[in-house]
Amino acid sequence: MPRMLVATAPGKAAIVEYRDRKIAANEVMVEVEFASPKHGSEIADFRGDSPLINERYDDDWKLLVPRSPDHGKGVEFGSWNLGNMWVGRIVIKGVDVKDYNVGERVCSYGGIRETQIVNAVGNHRLLRVPEAVSWKSAVCYDPAQFALSGIRDGNVRPGDHVAVIGLGAIGLLAVQLAKKIGASPVIAVDPIEIRREVALNSGADFVLDPKACDVGLEIKRLTLQTGADCIIETSGAPSALQSALRGLAHGGTISYVAWAKEFLGGINFGREAHYNYGRLIFSRAASEPGPDYPRWNRKRVERVCWEMICNGSLRGDEIVNPVVSFEESAEAYCKYVDKNPELSVKLGVAF
């Protein structure tokens, strides 16, 4: 029987067997070759910290079922699939499927499991993966959308001073986008050394360790006292937001992409925040209508990100690190995603 990676309780992962159903006429079955989880919102759910565990969306990302506000408070947890994106090859197709063939390499959303059954008729989220495109870049499709929206909501333009705080997949892709736009300098901030190294390889002009310096002050110094025109904040830490408020140029914008928890301290709006006259924009690709709707909607963001991945403008080769076998995935999820995030950037799973 096929197997999948699930959370069995807050902070606990396991590989379990499941039984595939017969595919419908409009569906394909995919044998998964590679997969990857999210390290942000998914890990909050995994730890039982998020009230949003049961949220479900339709194909247009409209909320269908509200999540239970009691999750994480000792109320039923249940088993649920871990993972965000996968890449594999079609092994069976339904009789109504005309646009895909057995053997084609495809990518979509879904958990870390050996097979996927996906609607293949009119489903814009079932994506063909060109053979020349790295699977590591393909599984960065979802974080790329939040990076692109953060950059757009921050109104980043050529020549802008840009700082990116938090160098997970979203932050590192935001660094790539800011450089391609022509921002200068691009300053990348994270306490994890391997993530700062990837940021440098992704085009960052400077990297800062918030444990070793006053980030806001250093951003001012690196921009000749002007400050950053835009700061993309993806970490969700109170200290990161305070640093962003401190390092912002007068009239600049903080594009807040982070999936944050409740702030219980560490924020002071009465210091540089008030004097810098900044704007704080809460950015989320999946929340519609966005500021440029209807010209820009989620489907357009998705399409542009996939085009950039396929033409090599956005790359995930260094972002997906480490890569483990599926057999190791339960232990690796707890180790690299939950307990020791300083050892990883974005976990990859090879089947």
Beta strands, then each sheet from edge to edge (+ up, - down):
strand 1: 3-9
strand 2: 12-17
strand 3: 27-36
strand 4: 56-57
strand 5: 63-65
strand 6: 80-81
strand 7: 85-93
strand 8: 105-109
strand 9: 115-119
strand 10: 127-128
strand 11: 162-165
strand 12: 186-189
strand 13: 206-208
strand 14: 228-233
strand 15: 248-256
strand 16: 279-282
strand 17: 320-325
strand 18: 346-350
sheet 1: 2+ 1- 6+
sheet 2: 9+ 3- 7+ 8- 10+
sheet 3: 9+ 3- 18+ 17+
sheet 4: 4+ 5-
sheet 5: 13+ 12+ 11+ 14+ 15+ 16+
end
